[in-house]
Amino acid sequence: MKIDKTKLSFLNQLASEVVILDKNLKIFWLNDSALNKGWVLNLNKKDNLITDQFSEETNGKLISLLKKTIHKNGAKTKRDFELTTSANTKRVIDLTVSWSTDFNCLILEILCVDNLNKIIDSTKTFSTQKIAANLARTLAHEVKNPLSGIRGSAQILEKKLNDDFSSKFLNIIINETDRLNSIVTKILTPPSKPNFGTFNIHSALEKVYALAEADEVEKVKLLRDYDPSIPEINGDENLFVQALLNIVKNAQQAIEGTENAFIEIKSRIEYGKPINGKIHQTICCIEIKDNGPGIPEDIHDQVFFPMVSVKENGSGLGLTIAQDIIRIHGGGIFFNSSPGNTVFAIHIPIKIENRESKIA
């Protein structure tokens, strides 16, 4: 094989997995995405065949496809190709195999079908939520002027009517109008203008932890599980703390009264994940998990919409504001919820500087 491995490092910028084999189906090179998805390049092993990594069933179909491609000196694509590893884990992929006569090698490009589906779903969700947020802000703007008129009229009547009965209900009108006006103002006021810079994600998480702990919610354990290898993130630390704190406070309120209640704040590096319709090679994932009663299934599609809340007196703005802040940082919020297990995951892209391949 005539390829210089040092010249392949540009392929590490791809979110798709790239695997290069020689004509004997021995693995010659893997890009970072392939390594992160579990492909193994064992330079100390004499054969290091691609078939060492998969089950017999997968190997039968894979070898047939690879040999046909070599024989015809062309390219083949298989949609929804099922890969089952030797450890019996399964993935459904789109696989394109090409034979290079110039370099005497097979080039495999793998796209994870699950990721493609997530891109479609996240794009649809992003569009729907954006429409809902814009509609809420339009309605809020229209509501603000009548609220001023209602409050002013109630104040005039309060001066005219001096009996206790009238005063009681006029005070209710004024107080409730003020409360609605506060909610409307929050909807119309975007998050503060970000002050971008680099910050340590765990510095932000520790601030969130300290603020949540200061609330002293009875019988709720706060747990931490951090990955210290996460590099600094580009963003506004104060805004980021506000977003995370909104999610943690929601969890604290939801979990009250739960037996053995806990909230866990966890950080990890993940690879090849879609955010708002685009796959990112490396991301920081922050999970906030609780074992409370969960979010009712009938509002799962509306959780991030303004004015949607499971709390009796909730404004439904905490998660909306958190989502706006995370999107300012180029990230996204995702959640799964069932009784006893609710997880909000914040995904933030990590920009990795161009570097030489790990395997040179």
C-alpha positions as CSV (number, residue, x, y, z in Angstrom):
1,M,0.0,0.0,0.0
2,K,1.4,3.4,-1.0
3,I,-0.4,5.7,1.4
4,D,1.5,8.0,3.9
5,K,-0.5,7.8,7.1
6,T,0.6,11.3,8.1
7,K,-1.3,12.7,5.1
8,L,-4.6,11.2,6.2
9,S,-5.0,13.4,9.3
10,F,-7.4,15.8,7.5
11,L,-10.0,12.9,7.5
12,N,-10.2,13.3,11.3
13,Q,-12.3,16.4,10.7
14,L,-15.1,14.2,9.3
15,A,-18.1,13.2,11.5
16,S,-18.5,10.0,9.4
17,E,-16.2,7.0,10.2
18,V,-13.5,6.3,7.7
19,V,-11.8,2.9,7.6
20,I,-9.0,2.0,5.2
21,L,-8.1,-1.7,4.4
22,D,-5.5,-3.4,2.3
23,K,-6.6,-6.0,-0.3
24,N,-6.3,-8.7,2.3
25,L,-8.9,-6.9,4.5
26,K,-6.3,-5.9,7.1
27,I,-7.1,-2.6,8.8
28,F,-4.5,0.0,7.7
29,W,-5.9,3.2,9.2
30,L,-8.9,4.6,11.1
31,N,-10.0,8.2,11.5
32,D,-10.9,9.6,14.9
33,S,-14.7,9.2,14.4
34,A,-14.1,5.4,13.7
35,L,-11.9,5.1,16.8
36,N,-14.5,6.9,18.9
37,K,-17.2,4.5,17.7
38,G,-15.3,1.4,18.8
39,W,-13.2,0.4,15.8
40,V,-9.8,-1.0,16.9
41,L,-6.5,-0.6,15.2
42,N,-4.1,-3.0,16.8
43,L,-0.6,-2.3,15.3
44,N,1.0,-5.1,17.4
45,K,-1.2,-7.8,15.9
46,K,0.1,-9.4,12.8
47,D,-3.1,-9.8,10.9
48,N,-5.5,-7.1,12.4
49,L,-8.3,-8.2,10.1
50,I,-11.6,-6.3,9.9
51,T,-13.3,-9.7,10.6
52,D,-11.8,-9.8,14.1
53,Q,-14.2,-7.1,15.2
54,F,-17.6,-8.6,14.1
55,S,-19.9,-11.6,14.5
56,E,-19.9,-14.4,12.0
57,E,-23.2,-13.3,10.6
58,T,-21.9,-9.7,9.9
59,N,-18.6,-11.0,8.6
60,G,-20.3,-13.2,6.0
61,K,-22.2,-10.2,4.5
62,L,-19.3,-7.8,4.9
63,I,-16.6,-10.0,3.3
64,S,-19.0,-10.7,0.3
65,L,-19.5,-6.9,-0.2
66,L,-15.8,-6.1,0.2
67,K,-14.6,-8.8,-2.3
68,K,-17.2,-7.8,-4.9
69,T,-16.0,-4.2,-4.6
70,I,-12.4,-5.2,-5.2
71,H,-13.3,-7.5,-8.0
72,K,-15.3,-4.9,-9.9
73,N,-12.8,-2.0,-9.1
74,G,-15.8,0.2,-8.2
75,A,-17.9,1.4,-5.3
76,K,-20.9,0.0,-3.5
77,T,-23.4,1.5,-1.0
78,K,-25.5,-0.5,1.4
79,R,-28.3,1.2,3.2
80,D,-29.4,0.1,6.7
81,F,-26.5,-2.4,7.0
82,E,-26.5,-4.1,10.4
83,L,-23.2,-4.4,12.1
84,T,-23.0,-6.8,15.0
85,T,-19.7,-6.8,16.9
86,S,-18.0,-9.8,18.5
87,A,-19.4,-8.5,21.8
88,N,-22.9,-8.7,20.3
89,T,-23.6,-4.9,20.2
90,K,-25.6,-3.8,17.2
91,R,-25.6,-0.7,15.0
92,V,-27.5,0.1,11.8
93,I,-25.4,2.1,9.4
94,D,-25.2,3.3,5.8
95,L,-22.0,1.8,4.4
96,T,-20.1,3.0,1.3
97,V,-17.2,0.8,0.1
98,S,-14.8,2.0,-2.6
99,W,-11.7,0.4,-4.2
100,S,-8.8,2.7,-5.1
101,T,-6.6,1.3,-7.8
102,D,-4.2,4.2,-7.4
103,F,-3.5,3.2,-3.8
104,N,-4.4,-0.4,-3.9
105,C,-6.8,-0.1,-0.9
106,L,-10.4,-0.3,0.2
107,I,-12.0,2.8,1.7
108,L,-15.0,2.4,3.9
109,E,-17.2,5.3,4.9
110,I,-19.8,4.7,7.6
111,L,-22.7,6.9,8.6
112,C,-24.8,5.9,11.6
113,V,-28.5,5.8,10.7
114,D,-29.5,6.6,14.3
115,N,-27.6,9.9,14.0
116,L,-29.3,10.7,10.7
117,N,-32.7,10.1,12.3
118,K,-31.7,12.3,15.3
119,I,-30.6,15.1,12.9
120,I,-34.1,15.0,11.3
121,D,-35.8,14.9,14.6
122,S,-33.8,17.6,16.2
123,T,-34.3,19.9,13.1
124,K,-38.1,19.4,13.3
125,T,-38.1,20.0,17.1
126,F,-35.9,23.1,16.7
127,S,-38.2,24.6,14.1
128,T,-41.4,23.8,16.1
129,Q,-40.0,25.3,19.3
130,K,-38.7,28.4,17.5
131,I,-42.2,29.0,16.0
132,A,-43.8,28.5,19.4
133,A,-41.4,30.9,21.1
134,N,-42.0,33.6,18.5
135,L,-45.8,33.1,18.8
136,A,-45.5,33.4,22.6
137,R,-43.5,36.6,22.3
138,T,-46.0,38.1,19.9
139,L,-48.9,37.3,22.2
140,A,-47.0,38.6,25.2
141,H,-46.4,41.9,23.4
142,E,-50.2,42.2,22.6
143,V,-51.1,41.3,26.2
144,K,-48.8,43.9,27.9
145,N,-50.8,47.0,26.9
146,P,-54.2,45.7,28.2
147,L,-52.5,44.7,31.5
148,S,-51.5,48.3,32.1
149,G,-55.1,49.5,31.4
150,I,-56.5,46.9,33.8
151,R,-54.1,47.8,36.6
152,G,-54.7,51.6,36.1
153,S,-58.5,51.1,36.2
154,A,-58.2,49.0,39.4
155,Q,-56.2,51.7,41.1
156,I,-58.7,54.4,40.1
157,L,-61.5,52.3,41.5
158,E,-59.5,51.6,44.7
159,K,-59.4,55.3,45.4
160,K,-63.2,55.7,44.8
161,L,-64.4,52.7,46.7
162,N,-63.3,52.7,50.3
163,D,-65.2,49.6,51.6
164,D,-63.2,46.5,52.7
165,F,-65.1,44.2,50.3
166,S,-64.1,46.3,47.2
167,S,-60.6,46.8,48.4
168,K,-60.0,43.1,48.9
169,F,-60.9,42.2,45.3
170,L,-59.3,45.3,43.7
171,N,-56.0,44.3,45.5
172,I,-56.3,40.9,44.0
173,I,-56.7,42.4,40.5
174,I,-53.7,44.7,41.0
175,N,-51.5,41.9,42.4
176,E,-52.4,39.4,39.8
177,T,-51.9,42.0,37.0
178,D,-48.5,42.7,38.4
179,R,-47.7,39.0,38.4
180,L,-48.8,38.6,34.8
181,N,-46.9,41.7,33.8
182,S,-43.7,40.2,35.3
183,I,-44.2,36.9,33.3
184,V,-44.9,38.8,30.1
185,T,-41.7,40.9,30.7
186,K,-39.7,37.8,31.1
187,I,-41.0,36.4,27.8
188,L,-40.2,39.6,26.0
189,T,-36.8,40.0,27.5
190,P,-34.1,37.9,25.8
191,P,-31.2,36.5,27.9
192,S,-28.5,39.1,28.7
193,K,-26.0,39.8,26.0
194,P,-23.4,37.1,26.3
195,N,-19.8,38.0,27.4
196,F,-17.9,35.2,25.6
197,G,-14.6,33.8,26.8
198,T,-13.2,30.5,27.8
199,F,-14.2,28.9,31.1
200,N,-13.8,25.7,33.0
201,I,-17.1,23.8,32.8
202,H,-16.5,22.3,36.3
203,S,-16.1,25.8,37.7
204,A,-19.6,26.5,36.4
205,L,-21.0,23.2,37.7
206,E,-19.5,23.8,41.2
207,K,-21.3,27.2,41.3
208,V,-24.6,25.5,40.3
209,Y,-24.0,22.8,43.0
210,A,-23.3,25.5,45.7
211,L,-26.4,27.5,44.8
212,A,-28.6,24.4,44.7
213,E,-27.2,23.2,48.0
214,A,-27.9,26.6,49.6
215,D,-31.6,26.1,48.9
216,E,-31.6,23.3,51.5
217,V,-34.4,21.2,49.9
218,E,-35.3,18.7,52.5
219,K,-34.1,15.1,52.1
220,V,-32.7,15.6,48.6
221,K,-29.1,14.4,48.0
222,L,-27.0,16.3,45.5
223,L,-24.4,14.1,43.7
224,R,-21.5,15.0,41.4
225,D,-19.8,12.8,38.8
226,Y,-17.3,14.8,36.7
227,D,-14.9,14.0,33.9
228,P,-11.8,16.1,34.6
229,S,-10.5,15.6,31.0
230,I,-13.0,18.0,29.5
231,P,-11.2,21.1,28.0
232,E,-12.3,24.7,28.5
233,I,-15.5,25.8,26.7
234,N,-16.1,29.0,24.9
235,G,-19.0,30.9,26.2
236,D,-20.5,33.1,29.0
237,E,-20.0,31.3,32.3
238,N,-22.6,33.4,34.2
239,L,-25.3,32.7,31.6
240,F,-24.3,29.1,31.5
241,V,-24.7,28.9,35.3
242,Q,-28.2,30.5,35.0
243,A,-29.3,27.9,32.4
244,L,-28.0,24.9,34.5
245,L,-29.5,26.3,37.7
246,N,-32.9,26.7,36.1
247,I,-32.8,22.9,35.3
248,V,-31.6,21.9,38.7
249,K,-34.2,24.1,40.5
250,N,-36.9,22.4,38.4
251,A,-35.6,19.0,39.5
252,Q,-35.5,20.1,43.1
253,Q,-39.1,21.2,43.0
254,A,-40.3,18.1,41.1
255,I,-38.5,15.7,43.5
256,E,-39.8,17.0,46.8
257,G,-41.6,14.2,48.8
258,T,-39.8,11.4,46.8
259,E,-38.3,8.7,48.9
260,N,-34.5,8.5,48.8
261,A,-34.6,11.6,46.5
262,F,-31.4,12.6,44.6
263,I,-30.2,14.8,41.9
264,E,-27.0,13.9,40.0
265,I,-24.9,16.4,38.0
266,K,-22.6,14.6,35.6
267,S,-20.1,15.6,32.9
268,R,-18.7,13.6,30.1
269,I,-17.1,13.8,26.6
270,E,-19.1,12.3,23.8
271,Y,-18.4,11.8,20.1
272,G,-20.3,12.1,16.8
273,K,-23.6,13.5,18.3
274,P,-26.1,15.7,16.4
275,I,-27.0,19.2,17.8
276,N,-29.8,21.2,16.1
277,G,-29.5,19.3,12.8
278,K,-25.7,19.1,12.6
279,I,-23.3,16.3,13.8
280,H,-20.4,17.5,15.9
281,Q,-17.3,15.4,16.2
282,T,-16.6,16.1,20.0
283,I,-19.1,17.5,22.5
284,C,-19.3,18.2,26.2
285,C,-22.4,16.5,27.7
286,I,-23.8,17.6,31.0
287,E,-26.6,15.5,32.5
288,I,-28.9,16.5,35.3
289,K,-30.7,13.4,36.6
290,D,-33.3,13.0,39.3
291,N,-35.4,10.1,40.5
292,G,-38.6,12.1,40.9
293,P,-42.1,11.3,39.5
294,G,-41.1,12.4,36.0
295,I,-42.7,14.7,33.4
296,P,-46.2,13.7,32.3
297,E,-46.0,12.1,28.9
298,D,-48.7,14.3,27.4
299,I,-46.5,17.4,27.7
300,H,-43.2,15.9,26.5
301,D,-43.4,17.7,23.2
302,Q,-44.0,21.1,24.9
303,V,-41.6,21.0,27.8
304,F,-39.4,23.9,26.4
305,F,-42.4,26.0,25.3
306,P,-43.1,29.2,27.3
307,M,-46.0,28.9,29.8
308,V,-45.9,25.1,30.0
309,S,-45.4,23.9,33.6
310,V,-46.4,21.0,35.8
311,K,-46.1,23.2,38.9
312,E,-49.3,24.8,40.1
313,N,-47.8,28.3,40.3
314,G,-45.0,27.8,37.8
315,S,-44.5,30.3,35.0
316,G,-43.1,27.7,32.6
317,L,-40.2,30.0,31.7
318,G,-37.2,28.3,33.4
319,L,-36.6,25.7,30.7
320,T,-37.4,28.2,27.9
321,I,-34.7,30.6,29.2
322,A,-32.3,27.7,29.7
323,Q,-32.8,26.5,26.1
324,D,-32.3,30.1,24.7
325,I,-29.0,30.4,26.7
326,I,-27.7,27.0,25.6
327,R,-28.5,27.8,21.9
328,I,-26.6,31.0,22.2
329,H,-23.6,28.7,23.0
330,G,-24.3,26.6,19.9
331,G,-25.7,23.7,22.0
332,G,-28.9,21.9,22.6
333,I,-31.0,20.5,25.5
334,F,-32.5,17.0,25.3
335,F,-34.4,15.0,27.9
336,N,-35.8,11.6,28.7
337,S,-38.4,11.2,31.4
338,S,-40.2,8.3,33.1
339,P,-41.3,7.8,36.7
340,G,-38.1,7.5,38.8
341,N,-35.7,8.6,36.0
342,T,-35.6,12.1,34.4
343,V,-32.5,13.2,32.6
344,F,-31.8,16.6,31.0
345,A,-28.7,16.5,28.8
346,I,-27.0,19.7,27.7
347,H,-24.7,19.2,24.7
348,I,-22.1,21.8,23.8
349,P,-19.7,21.5,20.9
350,I,-16.0,21.4,21.7
351,K,-13.8,22.8,19.1
352,I,-10.7,20.7,18.7
353,E,-7.7,22.3,17.0
354,N,-6.4,20.5,13.9
355,R,-3.9,17.9,14.9
356,E,-2.0,14.9,13.5
357,S,-3.8,11.6,13.6
358,K,-3.6,9.5,16.8
359,I,-2.2,6.7,14.6
360,A,0.6,7.9,12.5
